Amino acid sequence: MAERENYDERSRPHIKIDVFREEAAYTFPSRDQQRKPLRNDYAAHAEYLVDQLAQALGAQPAVGADPRLPIQGLKRGTIVEVETVPPAEGSRTKAVKVPTNLEFPTQDVVVLRSKRNDDRTESALLFVPDDARDFLRARIENYGRDPGNQRRPDADRFEAIEEVHAIDTTALFTGDVDLAAPAVVWWELWVRQPVALADRVAVAAQNANIDFHADRLLFPDTTVIFLHAAAGSVAAFAARIPGAVMEIRRATGTIEIFLDGGGGLDQQDWVGELAARVGVPPEKAPVVCTLDTGVAAAHPLIAPGLRGAWAYDAAWGADDHHPNGGHGTPLAGLVLYGDLEPLMNGAQPVQLTHGVESMKLLPPQGFPPTKPPSYGVVTQGAVSMVEIEQSDVLRSFCLAISTTDFPPSRPSTWSGALDQIAAGAMPGEVAEGTPASERPKRLMVVATGNVLEGMTVDVLPSQPLEDPSQSWNALTVGGITGKEQSPAPPPAFSPVVPANHRSPFSRGSQSLPDDLTPIKPEVLFEAGNMLSDATGFCDWHPAVSLLAPGSDVVAEPLVPFWATSAAVGMAGNFVGRLQTSLSDLWPETHRALTVDSARWPEPIRKQFIGRGAHWKTGKNATKAKVQEMLREVGYGVPDITRAIMSARNDATMIAQAEIQPYAIGAAGAGVFNEMHFYDLPWPKTALEQLENEIVTMKVTLSYFVEPNLTGKAATRPDTYRSFGLRFDMKKRDETDAHFRSRISASQEKDGTEAEGEQSYWLLGPKAVQAGSLHCDLWRGYAADLASHDAIAVYPVGGWWKSHTGQKRMTDRARYALIISISAPGQNVDLYSEITALVEAKEIEVLIG
């Protein structure tokens, strides 16, 4: 049977040459053993097994009515349960075991799991592919025939089997399970190797609207993935992929075992075991620089990836001075590894893809404040010092420090300094004759700031950002949590939020004016959860925190780490991996890809999507309400594989370009100058083939502005930004000529939406005013998207245009544009149609 193509795979497969392999069997030397027959009538036993097998397998589903999901690499089949014969009366054997050679690997007839029963029998779940039914029946029938003087075939396989049954819906679960329980919790799915199968199962779960976690455990024969759903949903999903999952367990993982010394091992043992599996990053690998409290450079988990450690003032020392396990050290550890918990639980080698640097930004206790006492000055000075120390490296920066000194509704000197750092506009970098597009750009990752402990009713409502996370150019990171495992009572605690919800530590921009401030945070990363006691008071707890290296290498090398500091560390790990994989792209593009890759977990996604093909509508889903939700959860949780690779049914297009937004007009004033149109390589045929299937398009425009920190900046975004850009797409029934004229006429209006056509955008162009990253999502029928085959990028006002005295009217900028089209779960090749059009266009340009 031909293997079904997998359109969800996030890489184009390499060509495999397994078909050329010639294998020879190795036969174990035979031993002449006299075995007492277990059966008096082998023909009757074989007939009984054949009948039971047929009943257990049932009829194959009719074509077009098969509920099983197509998974590349997995044959369609059925799981049955086999049980061995009880031991003879008086036998001292502990149990009659399921035969080790019951399987037929070449037919993919395999035992998924087995268990010992109280009556000293054993049971096993046997996967039987549809195309192996006849084969298995024939082997059993042949086992029952009289072999004459020959040895009875397959006696060692079938003789001990007493019963064959159909399985019930709980068969794959370990322990008692209530399939009617509504609680949404984490589950372990033990998926058969290879790893690629686990990847495809995870995609299938996501397509079934079941959330999964990116972390996984790898063993020689099993990959453990984690799903978040009710027991009934997990059971129903597993029933649709028979043969892929060997076992399902309630996920009860917690980092406390590593902190308290579980399993007879202390922290040093855990650290040493993991450190022995770590491979250092390549010499020229990108680095992520943490701007924090220093680092414990000698830590066995930090040293392999540490590429430098400094302090803004050399007298401070580069070590991590923060008490209680440090702050800069755990942050650096998360940047290198992500959450240590899954790595501690695993056994596979850990290859670091990128390095980490530490620049101490804050003075230790007893040292005077910096001069001048400005976070902005210190941050820019720290960045400059790092780049002087090591200049020839691709670098991003992580900042997990924030303050409440300034309101986030307006730019501050600190947020403005970050915008300058990102744009290559620090003092000394703006040189006459060098266009802005050619100056160095930097990706800055910043935390939203934290909500502190308190009564749950006070903690949960959205609270405003802390300075400097309102920075336009920074990638602002909020918190999500997948951690909800409470410690065993007493005392009794409960998680403040369920898994896959916004972390209670995370702040947002809901309370800020949406026409004057950017949508912040843009993305969410794991930040841990809070636990609440019986009075309603909630706070952090190790059970729902991340695991990270600690600054006390000898006494406490592992510590819990939580809140948006942890989220920034996780984001730094993501960015380091992204820049390693796509090092030829700009920082603006890396930021855009991070946002483009983000998806909302299912509980959040339901707030945006209704039952129909489009976004929710009604009084609770107005554009204003959508803005409010986005200002709490951003565009979701980034997916590193999605950020790096496309799939055949989920294609991402990237444009990087320089643009001169303005020019000097006849009267010497600034005027608009240039816009860019893209006649897109659109997969019209594939989209029309999908017709009424639902697809999503995501457009992300990213650029870095030079800030102009004036008193008007809080109410006049155009006076804060050096230039501004917007995008708009051709309407479904619009001609190219009308589209171009419409965009040209709208420039002074800062973006308008044409009348007469229903918009399927989540936000729409009217919602975009501030910021230097603009993202919107289109959701609807594939046939409707087929006509949206052109996009324009055009300028709006900025101080380069209005401040003629600055003599920047003819300066050049640059931007990254990301367009992704997603049809998850659909067997449609968007990718190939797009690439064919790109190749044809390249040939056309080449020959003139």
MARBARO-47819 format. One line per 8 residues: number of its first residue (from 1); their letters; for each residue x negated, y, z negated of C-alpha. Coordinates in steps of 0.02 Angstrom, whole numbers, padded with zeros to 5 digits. Layout:
N
NUM> a> X,Y,Z | ...
END
This chain:
848
1> maerenyd> 00000,00000,00000 | -00074,00166,00052 | -00119,00279,-00093 | -00009,00431,-00110 | -00098,00597,-00084 | -00118,00708,-00235 | -00080,00888,-00192 | -00103,00950,-00372
9> ersrphik> -00288,00904,-00377 | -00393,01059,-00412 | -00534,01014,-00296 | -00549,00947,-00122 | -00605,00768,-00144 | -00778,00711,-00094 | -00789,00571,00034 | -00807,00405,-00057
17> idvfreea> -00904,00257,00012 | -00839,00120,-00105 | -00770,00023,00043 | -00949,-00021,00098 | -00993,-00108,-00065 | -01020,-00296,-00059 | -00995,-00383,-00224 | -01044,-00558,-00277
25> aytfpsrd> -00964,-00649,-00420 | -01065,-00707,-00570 | -00995,-00865,-00646 | -01031,-00908,-00827 | -01105,-01080,-00845 | -00965,-01205,-00873 | -00949,-01304,-01032 | -00865,-01472,-01043
33> qqrkplrn> -00736,-01443,-01178 | -00596,-01560,-01222 | -00443,-01451,-01256 | -00283,-01513,-01335 | -00137,-01463,-01224 | -00020,-01335,-01301 | 00125,-01384,-01189 | 00213,-01549,-01166
41> dyaahaey> 00296,-01495,-01003 | 00196,-01370,-00905 | 00320,-01364,-00761 | 00461,-01316,-00879 | 00349,-01187,-00966 | 00302,-01109,-00800 | 00483,-01103,-00742 | 00532,-01023,-00907
49> lvdqlaqa> 00395,-00890,-00891 | 00444,-00852,-00711 | 00626,-00829,-00760 | 00581,-00718,-00909 | 00460,-00616,-00804 | 00594,-00585,-00672 | 00718,-00526,-00804 | 00589,-00417,-00890
57> lgaqpavg> 00533,-00335,-00728 | 00708,-00308,-00663 | 00746,-00253,-00487 | 00630,-00132,-00400 | 00708,00042,-00381 | 00783,00079,-00213 | 00690,00195,-00095 | 00739,00372,-00136
65> adprlpiq> 00806,00326,-00308 | 00642,00289,-00396 | 00627,00390,-00558 | 00441,00354,-00572 | 00322,00498,-00536 | 00194,00481,-00397 | 00020,00491,-00475 | -00131,00474,-00361
73> glkrgtiv> -00234,00323,-00414 | -00089,00243,-00507 | 00013,00104,-00429 | 00199,00104,-00459 | 00244,-00037,-00574 | 00331,-00097,-00732 | 00273,-00134,-00909 | 00327,-00296,-00992
81> evetvppa> 00289,-00366,-01164 | 00213,-00539,-01183 | 00204,-00634,-01347 | 00098,-00785,-01392 | 00157,-00950,-01464 | 00153,-00966,-01654 | 00010,-01069,-01722 | 00045,-01249,-01764
89> egsrtkav> 00110,-01286,-01937 | -00035,-01308,-02057 | -00157,-01223,-01939 | -00285,-01113,-02020 | -00303,-01003,-01870 | -00266,-00821,-01908 | -00167,-00796,-01750 | -00142,-00859,-01575
97> kvptnlef> -00222,-00720,-01475 | -00168,-00644,-01312 | -00286,-00724,-01185 | -00430,-00609,-01142 | -00415,-00656,-00959 | -00228,-00629,-00945 | -00267,-00482,-00831 | -00295,-00483,-00643
105> ptqdvvvl> -00398,-00325,-00621 | -00405,-00333,-00431 | -00215,-00328,-00430 | -00212,-00197,-00569 | -00115,-00317,-00680 | -00185,-00255,-00845 | -00151,-00261,-01031 | -00115,-00086,-01094
113> rskrnddr> -00113,-00125,-01279 | -00092,-00272,-01397 | -00048,-00298,-01579 | -00049,-00431,-01714 | 00121,-00484,-01780 | 00168,-00543,-01954 | 00203,-00721,-01895 | 00023,-00739,-01833
121> tesallfv> 00070,-00714,-01653 | 00008,-00573,-01544 | 00102,-00461,-01423 | 00036,-00363,-01276 | 00105,-00236,-01155 | 00064,-00295,-00980 | 00072,-00178,-00830 | 00128,-00264,-00671
129> pddardfl> 00120,-00161,-00510 | 00265,-00181,-00389 | 00150,-00251,-00257 | 00081,-00381,-00379 | 00247,-00459,-00430 | 00242,-00597,-00300 | 00059,-00630,-00337 | 00090,-00650,-00524
137> rarienyg> 00242,-00760,-00498 | 00144,-00872,-00379 | 00002,-00890,-00505 | 00124,-00943,-00641 | 00212,-01066,-00525 | 00045,-01140,-00474 | 00000,-01158,-00658 | 00156,-01267,-00682
145> rdpgnqrr> 00120,-01387,-00539 | 00039,-01555,-00570 | -00146,-01530,-00536 | -00179,-01715,-00516 | -00357,-01753,-00563 | -00407,-01569,-00557 | -00412,-01445,-00697 | -00245,-01355,-00723
153> pdadrfea> -00262,-01183,-00643 | -00241,-01030,-00756 | -00204,-01134,-00911 | -00316,-01019,-01011 | -00207,-00872,-00952 | -00030,-00933,-00972 | -00029,-01082,-01089 | -00024,-00975,-01247
161> ieevhaid> 00113,-00859,-01185 | 00279,-00897,-01268 | 00393,-00752,-01219 | 00403,-00613,-01091 | 00519,-00467,-01129 | 00569,-00300,-01058 | 00503,-00159,-01167 | 00605,-00030,-01259
169> ttalftgd> 00571,00157,-01253 | 00466,00155,-01412 | 00348,00017,-01357 | 00202,00132,-01317 | 00214,00224,-01483 | 00106,00178,-01632 | 00204,00186,-01794 | 00385,00228,-01821
177> vdlaapav> 00459,00359,-01708 | 00629,00442,-01702 | 00665,00481,-01520 | 00813,00588,-01570 | 00706,00701,-01680 | 00711,00879,-01608 | 00544,00933,-01681 | 00417,00986,-01550
185> vwwelwvr> 00247,00920,-01607 | 00079,00866,-01537 | 00058,00690,-01468 | -00094,00593,-01412 | -00076,00504,-01245 | -00208,00372,-01220 | -00230,00371,-01033 | -00323,00236,-00937
193> qpvaladr> -00486,00290,-00860 | -00547,00362,-00745 | -00543,00542,-00806 | -00463,00595,-00643 | -00308,00497,-00689 | -00293,00592,-00853 | -00308,00756,-00757 | -00166,00703,-00645
201> vavaaqna> -00059,00647,-00791 | -00086,00816,-00873 | -00032,00904,-00713 | 00121,00792,-00702 | 00165,00836,-00882 | 00148,01020,-00843 | 00259,00999,-00691 | 00386,00916,-00807
209> nidfhadr> 00379,01072,-00916 | 00282,00985,-01055 | 00136,01083,-01125 | -00035,01002,-01138 | -00195,01057,-01220 | -00357,01079,-01123 | -00457,00984,-01254 | -00474,00798,-01234
217> llfpdttv> -00574,00651,-01301 | -00673,00538,-01185 | -00712,00355,-01216 | -00776,00220,-01096 | -00601,00158,-01051 | -00487,00295,-01114 | -00457,00480,-01101 | -00349,00552,-01240
225> iflhaaag> -00245,00702,-01189 | -00129,00802,-01301 | 00051,00844,-01260 | 00166,00959,-01357 | 00348,00905,-01350 | 00486,00816,-01442 | 00468,00628,-01460 | 00609,00594,-01339
233> svaafaar> 00531,00704,-01206 | 00363,00617,-01223 | 00446,00446,-01214 | 00546,00496,-01060 | 00390,00564,-00975 | 00286,00409,-01015 | 00425,00300,-00947 | 00407,00388,-00779
241> ipgavmei> 00221,00349,-00766 | 00212,00164,-00816 | 00036,00098,-00817 | -00050,00264,-00846 | -00027,00274,-01034 | -00090,00139,-01149 | -00032,00211,-01313 | 00055,00362,-01389
249> rratgtie> 00016,00427,-01562 | 00068,00575,-01663 | -00079,00696,-01660 | -00128,00735,-01839 | -00301,00807,-01812 | -00371,00934,-01933 | -00545,01008,-01953 | -00541,00978,-02141
257> ifldgggg> -00624,00808,-02125 | -00780,00892,-02057 | -00778,01029,-02189 | -00748,00914,-02338 | -00857,00769,-02283 | -00738,00635,-02223 | -00777,00457,-02173 | -00930,00450,-02286
265> ldqqdwvg> -01019,00584,-02184 | -01070,00757,-02242 | -01080,00914,-02137 | -01263,00887,-02096 | -01222,00716,-02025 | -01084,00786,-01915 | -01194,00928,-01853 | -01343,00814,-01821
273> elaarvgv> -01238,00689,-01725 | -01166,00823,-01611 | -01332,00914,-01590 | -01409,00752,-01526 | -01282,00751,-01383 | -01308,00932,-01330 | -01396,00977,-01168 | -01472,01150,-01151
281> ppekapvv> -01403,01267,-01017 | -01502,01293,-00856 | -01640,01422,-00865 | -01553,01551,-00755 | -01378,01519,-00821 | -01265,01667,-00861 | -01257,01724,-01042 | -01123,01794,-01156
289> ctldtgva> -01185,01924,-01279 | -01094,01939,-01445 | -01091,02112,-01524 | -01063,02066,-01706 | -01150,02032,-01872 | -01301,01933,-01810 | -01331,01747,-01792 | -01411,01601,-01883
297> aahpliap> -01539,01567,-01747 | -01603,01407,-01827 | -01434,01321,-01830 | -01450,01154,-01738 | -01295,01193,-01635 | -01344,01374,-01596 | -01528,01351,-01555 | -01504,01251,-01393
305> glrgaway> -01404,01390,-01311 | -01474,01547,-01394 | -01561,01659,-01268 | -01601,01805,-01384 | -01556,01886,-01550 | -01581,02069,-01593 | -01514,02207,-01703 | -01465,02385,-01659
313> daawgadd> -01583,02439,-01798 | -01732,02322,-01814 | -01733,02349,-02003 | -01567,02257,-02015 | -01640,02093,-01955 | -01555,01983,-01826 | -01486,01855,-01950 | -01300,01843,-01989
321> hhpngghg> -01271,01945,-02146 | -01084,01919,-02158 | -01035,01821,-02316 | -00938,01659,-02329 | -01010,01568,-02180 | -01046,01718,-02072 | -00951,01798,-01930 | -01075,01817,-01788
329> tplaglvl> -01133,01636,-01804 | -00960,01557,-01789 | -00922,01677,-01647 | -01081,01626,-01553 | -01040,01443,-01585 | -00867,01458,-01507 | -00943,01551,-01359 | -01058,01403,-01328
337> ygdleplm> -00942,01258,-01365 | -00764,01316,-01393 | -00678,01235,-01543 | -00797,01106,-01616 | -00658,00990,-01675 | -00634,00892,-01513 | -00822,00880,-01488 | -00846,00813,-01663
345> ngaqpvql> -00711,00684,-01630 | -00789,00632,-01465 | -00944,00536,-01417 | -00984,00604,-01244 | -01136,00710,-01200 | -01107,00898,-01213 | -01192,00998,-01076 | -01197,01184,-01109
353> thgvesmk> -01157,01282,-00952 | -01209,01455,-01013 | -01313,01538,-01147 | -01270,01654,-01290 | -01356,01810,-01354 | -01329,01902,-01518 | -01343,02089,-01544 | -01309,02143,-01723
361> llppqgfp> -01193,02291,-01713 | -01151,02319,-01896 | -01275,02360,-02036 | -01294,02239,-02182 | -01237,02292,-02354 | -01354,02420,-02432 | -01406,02501,-02268 | -01344,02675,-02224
369> ptkppsyg> -01220,02701,-02081 | -01292,02724,-01908 | -01329,02898,-01845 | -01219,02959,-01769 | -01084,02857,-01859 | -00994,02815,-01696 | -00947,02640,-01644 | -00948,02701,-01464
377> vvtqgavs> -01127,02763,-01470 | -01188,02610,-01562 | -01101,02491,-01441 | -01173,02576,-01289 | -01345,02582,-01368 | -01334,02398,-01411 | -01286,02352,-01233 | -01431,02453,-01163
385> mveieqsd> -01554,02371,-01283 | -01498,02197,-01232 | -01516,02236,-01048 | -01690,02308,-01074 | -01742,02150,-01165 | -01675,02036,-01028 | -01622,02123,-00870 | -01616,01988,-00737
393> vlrsfcla> -01465,01889,-00795 | -01278,01885,-00764 | -01205,01939,-00930 | -01037,01974,-01011 | -01003,02043,-01185 | -00889,01991,-01329 | -00829,02111,-01463 | -00726,02042,-01606
401> isttdfpp> -00734,02196,-01716 | -00593,02323,-01729 | -00536,02468,-01836 | -00376,02556,-01884 | -00460,02726,-01889 | -00376,02784,-01729 | -00202,02754,-01657 | -00203,02637,-01506
409> srpstwsg> -00076,02742,-01411 | -00217,02850,-01346 | -00397,02819,-01293 | -00530,02835,-01428 | -00715,02868,-01414 | -00744,02683,-01444 | -00620,02623,-01313 | -00684,02756,-01194
417> aldqiaag> -00863,02698,-01224 | -00811,02521,-01179 | -00732,02585,-01019 | -00895,02672,-00977 | -00996,02514,-01012 | -00885,02411,-00897 | -00886,02539,-00757 | -01075,02570,-00760
425> ampgevae> -01045,02748,-00818 | -01148,02757,-00977 | -01263,02908,-00997 | -01406,02890,-00877 | -01312,02775,-00759 | -01218,02909,-00662 | -01351,02966,-00542 | -01320,03089,-00400
433> gtpaserp> -01321,03004,-00233 | -01277,02832,-00303 | -01095,02787,-00270 | -00996,02718,-00415 | -00970,02557,-00317 | -01156,02519,-00326 | -01182,02547,-00512 | -01189,02395,-00628
441> krlmvvat> -01021,02328,-00687 | -00995,02228,-00846 | -00857,02116,-00911 | -00810,02162,-01090 | -00702,02042,-01192 | -00617,02125,-01341 | -00501,02064,-01480 | -00331,02143,-01513
449> gnvlegmt> -00371,02153,-01698 | -00288,02050,-01835 | -00128,02046,-01933 | -00174,02013,-02114 | -00096,01893,-02237 | 00069,01937,-02320 | 00251,01889,-02329 | 00305,01798,-02172
457> vdvlpsqp> 00444,01922,-02135 | 00313,02059,-02129 | 00180,01962,-02033 | 00281,01894,-01888 | 00349,02053,-01806 | 00235,02121,-01669 | 00108,02245,-01736 | 00008,02372,-01636
465> ledpsqsw> -00167,02348,-01568 | -00320,02403,-01662 | -00454,02515,-01588 | -00544,02485,-01466 | -00433,02351,-01388 | -00333,02485,-01294 | -00485,02498,-01178 | -00426,02499,-00997
473> naltvggi> -00572,02403,-00923 | -00595,02274,-01060 | -00512,02104,-01053 | -00410,02114,-01213 | -00381,01946,-01296 | -00237,01901,-01411 | -00204,01739,-01501 | -00103,01584,-01462
481> tgkeqspa> -00102,01431,-01573 | -00086,01246,-01543 | -00121,01208,-01726 | 00025,01162,-01838 | -00037,01018,-01945 | -00006,01058,-02128 | -00115,00981,-02263 | -00041,00846,-02371
489> pppafspv> 00054,00916,-02521 | 00043,00968,-02659 | 00059,01112,-02640 | 00180,01109,-02493 | 00136,01222,-02347 | 00220,01245,-02180 | 00153,01323,-02019 | 00210,01501,-01992
497> vpanhrsp> 00239,01473,-01806 | 00261,01312,-01705 | 00124,01262,-01585 | 00115,01353,-01418 | 00178,01516,-01490 | 00088,01680,-01517 | -00030,01663,-01665 | 00030,01762,-01817
505> fsrgsqsl> -00141,01845,-01821 | -00117,01922,-01648 | -00071,02102,-01614 | 00007,02180,-01459 | 00060,02339,-01373 | 00249,02325,-01389 | 00262,02485,-01490 | 00155,02585,-01369
513> pddltpik> 00231,02688,-01228 | 00235,02573,-01077 | 00214,02713,-00951 | 00056,02779,-01032 | -00037,02626,-01094 | -00092,02464,-01012 | -00011,02296,-01047 | -00117,02225,-01188
521> pevlfeag> -00167,02090,-01223 | -00188,02023,-01048 | -00219,01843,-01103 | -00211,01731,-01257 | -00336,01606,-01326 | -00329,01491,-01477 | -00334,01593,-01638 | -00270,01469,-01766
529> nmlsdatg> -00110,01478,-01867 | -00058,01533,-02041 | 00023,01424,-02173 | 00164,01483,-02283 | 00201,01429,-02461 | 00371,01408,-02542 | 00384,01594,-02582 | 00358,01645,-02400
537> fcdwhpav> 00181,01709,-02425 | 00068,01660,-02281 | -00119,01662,-02250 | -00255,01571,-02154 | -00296,01390,-02200 | -00434,01272,-02141 | -00304,01145,-02081 | -00245,01264,-01946
545> sllapgsd> -00410,01350,-01906 | -00545,01316,-01778 | -00708,01230,-01822 | -00870,01327,-01792 | -01053,01332,-01845 | -01085,01425,-02008 | -01225,01544,-02053 | -01283,01441,-02205
553> vvaeplvp> -01374,01307,-02107 | -01423,01206,-02260 | -01272,01214,-02375 | -01125,01243,-02257 | -01169,01222,-02072 | -00985,01203,-02024 | -00849,01329,-02066 | -00668,01364,-02022
561> fwatsaav> -00646,01513,-01906 | -00482,01595,-01865 | -00387,01747,-01803 | -00426,01848,-01646 | -00612,01838,-01682 | -00596,01653,-01645 | -00490,01694,-01491 | -00629,01807,-01425
569> gmagnfvg> -00755,01667,-01453 | -00645,01549,-01353 | -00627,01682,-01218 | -00816,01702,-01214 | -00833,01516,-01185 | -00708,01528,-01042 | -00796,01677,-00962 | -00966,01595,-00978
577> rlqtslsd> -00904,01439,-00889 | -00816,01543,-00757 | -00968,01651,-00719 | -01078,01496,-00711 | -00963,01418,-00581 | -00932,01577,-00480 | -01088,01679,-00510 | -01080,01766,-00341
585> lwpethra> -00919,01859,-00383 | -00902,02028,-00468 | -00855,02054,-00652 | -00694,02136,-00592 | -00657,01975,-00500 | -00696,01866,-00650 | -00573,01969,-00751 | -00441,01952,-00616
593> ltvdsarw> -00467,01764,-00601 | -00449,01744,-00789 | -00281,01831,-00784 | -00227,01743,-00624 | -00264,01573,-00702 | -00158,01609,-00856 | 00008,01522,-00883 | 00133,01538,-01023
601> pepirkqf> 00161,01385,-01133 | 00335,01315,-01114 | 00416,01401,-01266 | 00358,01570,-01202 | 00393,01531,-01020 | 00575,01500,-01061 | 00591,01682,-01112 | 00555,01736,-00933
609> igrgahwk> 00633,01600,-00827 | 00817,01559,-00816 | 00905,01413,-00735 | 00900,01482,-00560 | 00760,01510,-00437 | 00717,01684,-00498 | 00672,01773,-00658 | 00800,01793,-00795
617> tgknatka> 00922,01937,-00775 | 01044,02025,-00888 | 01033,02143,-01034 | 00905,02034,-01123 | 00794,02020,-00970 | 00782,02197,-00903 | 00616,02261,-00837 | 00594,02351,-01003
625> kvqemlre> 00624,02191,-01100 | 00502,02099,-00989 | 00371,02233,-01025 | 00401,02211,-01211 | 00373,02024,-01199 | 00217,02043,-01092 | 00146,02167,-01217 | 00154,02031,-01348
633> vgygvpdi> 00098,01876,-01251 | 00011,01947,-01098 | 00007,01839,-00943 | -00021,01680,-01042 | -00161,01558,-01082 | -00301,01546,-00952 | -00342,01380,-00871 | -00527,01361,-00830
641> traimsar> -00500,01233,-00691 | -00370,01343,-00610 | -00486,01493,-00623 | -00624,01400,-00533 | -00533,01294,-00402 | -00379,01289,-00294 | -00266,01143,-00259 | -00182,01098,-00096
649> ndatmiaq> -00014,01155,-00163 | -00086,01297,-00268 | -00201,01407,-00166 | -00293,01562,-00224 | -00355,01698,-00106 | -00490,01823,-00155 | -00536,01991,-00079 | -00679,02103,-00139
657> aeiqpyai> -00695,02274,-00059 | -00763,02449,-00076 | -00644,02593,-00049 | -00657,02783,-00041 | -00494,02838,-00122 | -00511,03025,-00091 | -00589,03154,00023 | -00613,03342,00028
665> gaagagvf> -00466,03428,00113 | -00463,03581,00224 | -00444,03699,00076 | -00579,03613,-00026 | -00457,03518,-00135 | -00456,03331,-00154 | -00340,03231,-00041 | -00303,03047,-00022
673> nemhfydl> -00421,02963,00099 | -00412,02775,00123 | -00300,02625,00097 | -00323,02443,00140 | -00198,02329,00227 | -00214,02142,00232 | -00124,02045,00368 | -00130,01890,00261
681> pwpktale> -00171,01713,00318 | 00001,01659,00263 | 00054,01475,00255 | 00220,01508,00340 | 00241,01332,00408 | 00214,01253,00238 | 00329,01377,00151 | 00466,01352,00280
689> qleneivt> 00445,01165,00258 | 00479,01186,00071 | 00629,01295,00112 | 00735,01302,-00046 | 00602,01239,-00166 | 00545,01364,-00297 | 00371,01439,-00278 | 00275,01572,-00371
697> mkvtlsyf> 00157,01703,-00306 | 00043,01800,-00422 | -00049,01956,-00369 | -00187,02031,-00477 | -00280,02191,-00435 | -00434,02228,-00542 | -00554,02375,-00542 | -00653,02476,-00670
705> vepnltgk> -00619,02661,-00696 | -00733,02794,-00766 | -00644,02869,-00916 | -00617,03053,-00943 | -00584,03075,-01129 | -00479,03233,-01143 | -00334,03289,-01249 | -00218,03255,-01102
713> aatrpdty> -00273,03076,-01081 | -00142,03009,-01201 | 00001,03077,-01095 | -00079,03091,-00923 | -00156,02928,-00866 | -00211,03012,-00704 | -00324,03128,-00803 | -00407,02984,-00894
721> rsfglrfd> -00447,02875,-00745 | -00574,02921,-00612 | -00465,02842,-00479 | -00315,02728,-00474 | -00259,02590,-00357 | -00095,02501,-00327 | -00036,02359,-00218 | 00125,02327,-00127
729> mkkrdetd> 00183,02188,-00014 | 00280,02186,00145 | 00467,02157,00118 | 00552,02002,00186 | 00643,02092,00327 | 00516,02230,00356 | 00411,02257,00511 | 00225,02286,00498
737> ahfrsris> 00246,02464,00562 | 00381,02506,00436 | 00279,02428,00297 | 00128,02536,00336 | 00228,02694,00349 | 00320,02657,00188 | 00158,02635,00091 | 00082,02791,00164
745> asqekdgt> 00234,02894,00116 | 00234,02832,-00063 | 00060,02880,-00115 | 00100,03043,-00204 | 00245,02956,-00293 | 00129,02828,-00373 | 00224,02681,-00300 | 00408,02658,-00257
753> eaegeqsy> 00514,02510,-00209 | 00610,02513,-00046 | 00799,02509,-00053 | 00912,02374,00016 | 00820,02216,-00033 | 00832,02121,-00195 | 00666,02112,-00284 | 00604,01945,-00350
761> wllgpkav> 00455,02022,-00440 | 00441,02004,-00628 | 00392,02186,-00653 | 00403,02278,-00488 | 00294,02427,-00435 | 00389,02554,-00540 | 00327,02471,-00700 | 00143,02504,-00665
769> qagslhcd> 00069,02668,-00727 | -00085,02645,-00836 | -00231,02527,-00843 | -00358,02460,-00719 | -00285,02286,-00701 | -00115,02265,-00621 | -00030,02097,-00610 | 00142,02045,-00553
777> lwrgyaad> 00228,01881,-00515 | 00352,01840,-00378 | 00466,01690,-00404 | 00595,01625,-00281 | 00630,01511,-00135 | 00485,01463,-00023 | 00578,01516,00133 | 00595,01693,00063
785> lashdaia> 00410,01704,00024 | 00364,01655,00201 | 00397,01832,00263 | 00294,01922,00129 | 00140,01904,00239 | 00052,02071,00216 | -00012,02173,00069 | -00080,02348,00049
793> vypvggww> -00201,02420,-00079 | -00186,02608,-00091 | -00246,02748,-00206 | -00152,02853,-00333 | -00213,03006,-00425 | -00368,03017,-00533 | -00490,03146,-00595 | -00607,03116,-00449
801> kshtgqkr> -00470,03196,-00344 | -00404,03331,-00461 | -00565,03390,-00545 | -00650,03469,-00396 | -00787,03542,-00505 | -00853,03369,-00541 | -00894,03348,-00355 | -00839,03167,-00353
809> mtdrarya> -00702,03180,-00222 | -00798,03076,-00096 | -00860,02944,-00216 | -00834,02762,-00175 | -00755,02630,-00287 | -00725,02444,-00274 | -00591,02319,-00320 | -00548,02135,-00325
817> liisisap> -00382,02070,-00261 | -00320,01896,-00307 | -00166,01818,-00226 | -00112,01644,-00277 | 00033,01542,-00210 | 00090,01398,-00319 | 00208,01254,-00280 | 00164,01133,-00421
825> gqnvdlys> 00222,00955,-00399 | 00262,00982,-00215 | 00180,00877,-00080 | 00138,01026,00027 | -00030,01080,00093 | -00035,01270,00076 | -00223,01269,00063 | -00264,01190,00230
833> eitalvea> -00147,01303,00327 | -00226,01456,00247 | -00404,01399,00279 | -00363,01357,00460 | -00299,01533,00486 | -00454,01605,00400 | -00569,01503,00511 | -00475,01558,00667
841> keievlig> -00488,01738,00613 | -00675,01723,00580 | -00700,01655,00755 | -00595,01794,00828 | -00701,01925,00739 | -00863,01839,00789 | -00825,01840,00973 | -00760,02019,00964
END
